[in-house]
Amino acid sequence: MDFDLSQPDRALQQRAREFAEAQLFPNEMAIEEHGHLPQPILATIHRQVLAAGFNAINHAREHGGQGLSLFQQMLVNEQFGKATGGIWGAAWQPAIPLKDGTAAQRERYLLPSCRGERFYCFAITEEGAGSDPRRVRTTATRRDGRWVLSGEKWFVTHGDVADFMIVHALADGDPEKPTLFLLDKTMPGIRVKRTPKFMHNYISEHPEFTFENVELGDEAVLGPVGGGLELTKDWFVEARLKIAAHCVGAAIRAAEIANAYAGERIQFGRAIRDFQAIEFMLADMAVEIMAAKSMLYRVAWDLTQSGDRKRAHAMASVVKLHASEMAGRVIDKALQILGGRGYMRENPVERLYRDIRVDRIWEGTSEIQRAVIGGQIRKRGLGLYTGWVGGAA
Ligand SMILES: Cc1cc2nc3c(=O)[nH]c(=O)nc-3n(C[C@H](O)[C@H](O)[C@H](O)COP(=O)(O)OP(=O)(O)OC[C@H]3O[C@@H](n4cnc5c(N)ncnc54)[C@H](O)[C@@H]3O)c2cc1C
């Protein structure tokens, strides 16, 4: 068993770390000041992303992506996840279901997205449909050989900056026919209803949209009619692995800051790390990170080898659940070690503390991840998780 990173992977990890520190960290406070990343800064980072080859790391080279394996994507996402305000979103990763489009759809949406000329948002959630996407009510009705889409979507991340949307709707209002539609945001009938504010300050907003009789041709259907849930699942798997990697990176950054501070801060005549209360917190943080990182690397490596879609779904829930809950605990301890300074917005740990909270909610709450894992244990046996090679017990 060889746990060493290969030389190319080590170099990729180092490049991603340097990119995060040089291009992402210095712009974090702009998001705090403006509540989003101002366009000129975003445009500058976009140019740097292209120059460094960190655009579309999740897509194949033939589509203009970087063709990184899942494991390599994880290495990059871990480093980028150290940055606050979701500024890692500036290194765009077009939605994975776009690769399942027709040749014309790939030409119109995927290729320019990989180049950074187009940007998407993914709209599934509605007022009545959160954890349960089967309660989606947005409907695309067949009329005179075209689709007419009406409904409402909530929490659409990047909805303000995207120029096209992937919308999860029911074909003909049939709950058995969830379907994905590609919509250019300028189409008549699409309106931003409200742009609520959230706990984190973020690179972009999460607006609510209404759709009133948006007319679409068959070329707007992504994947098969009725195949929306499967494609949305692929999106969830990718997003969950990415969140887990971000969480490991965020926890490491917070722990590094707290560890350095514990050595410098003098109270009662000695460095605070000399108090066992502080040292034990650092020890617990290190153990938590080591466990989560080991799990993440193993799963990312395993999925890179097997490419098994069902296994990916089962494993993405485990790493997302564990890493997001771990990051919450570790960053909370880091903030405690920093005392009042950890509560200042200028401190990355304060921002990580707010940022990380949503990772237990979006792309499936912790409870939903547990439901997925419980279902997998029932269906495929505990050995899927407690075994080793290929999940054998
Ligand atoms: C900042 C932000 C950005 C987002 N971006 C997007 C986006 O880009 N696109 C998009 O489509 N959505 C997006 N979402 C929506 C997100 O995916 C949902 O908020 C999430 O899936 C939970 O849905 P809900 O908020 O309606 O909570 P609910 O589903 O109403 O859940 C409420 C509570 O009930 C629990 N619960 C629900 N069902 C069960 C169950 N079966 N068993 C046990 N507990 C259960 C939940 O875990 C939770 O604790 C975003 C959300 C946020 C906060």
The ligand as a Gaussian input file, in Angstrom:
#p B3LYP/6-31G(d) Opt

LIG

0 1
 C      -26.447000      29.777000       0.749000
 C      -27.246000      28.715000       0.052000
 C      -27.018000      28.477000      -1.297000
 C      -27.761000      27.505000      -1.977000
 N      -27.565000      27.316000      -3.327000
 C      -28.428000      26.515000      -4.020000
 C      -28.346000      26.435000      -5.446000
 O      -27.468000      27.004000      -6.099000
 N      -29.288000      25.688000      -6.105000
 C      -30.261000      25.013000      -5.432000
 O      -31.077000      24.370000      -6.086000
 N      -30.340000      25.048000      -4.075000
 C      -29.456000      25.793000      -3.363000
 N      -29.546000      25.861000      -1.984000
 C      -30.601000      25.125000      -1.297000
 C      -30.098000      23.997000      -0.420000
 O      -29.685000      22.913000      -1.200000
 C      -31.265000      23.633000       0.546000
 O      -31.340000      24.709000       1.494000
 C      -31.043000      22.320000       1.254000
 O      -31.160000      21.245000       0.348000
 C      -32.061000      22.105000       2.377000
 O      -33.345000      22.418000       1.969000
 P      -34.258000      23.399000       2.867000
 O      -33.445000      24.610000       3.163000
 O      -35.539000      23.609000       2.194000
 O      -34.477000      22.630000       4.241000
 P      -35.591000      21.515000       4.523000
 O      -35.552000      20.450000       3.494000
 O      -36.891000      22.182000       4.755000
 O      -35.054000      20.924000       5.882000
 C      -35.295000      21.539000       7.159000
 C      -34.724000      20.617000       8.225000
 O      -35.416000      19.343000       8.160000
 C      -34.474000      18.300000       8.018000
 N      -35.015000      17.222000       7.171000
 C      -35.661000      17.322000       5.985000
 N      -35.960000      16.112000       5.518000
 C      -35.493000      15.217000       6.419000
 C      -35.470000      13.797000       6.501000
 N      -35.976000      13.027000       5.517000
 N      -34.900000      13.228000       7.576000
 C      -34.370000      13.979000       8.565000
 N      -34.334000      15.332000       8.550000
 C      -34.896000      15.929000       7.486000
 C      -33.269000      18.974000       7.326000
 O      -32.088000      18.216000       7.525000
 C      -33.240000      20.309000       8.032000
 O      -32.604000      20.185000       9.262000
 C      -28.764000      26.766000      -1.280000
 C      -28.957000      27.010000       0.091000
 C      -28.215000      27.964000       0.752000
 C      -28.466000      28.203000       2.210000

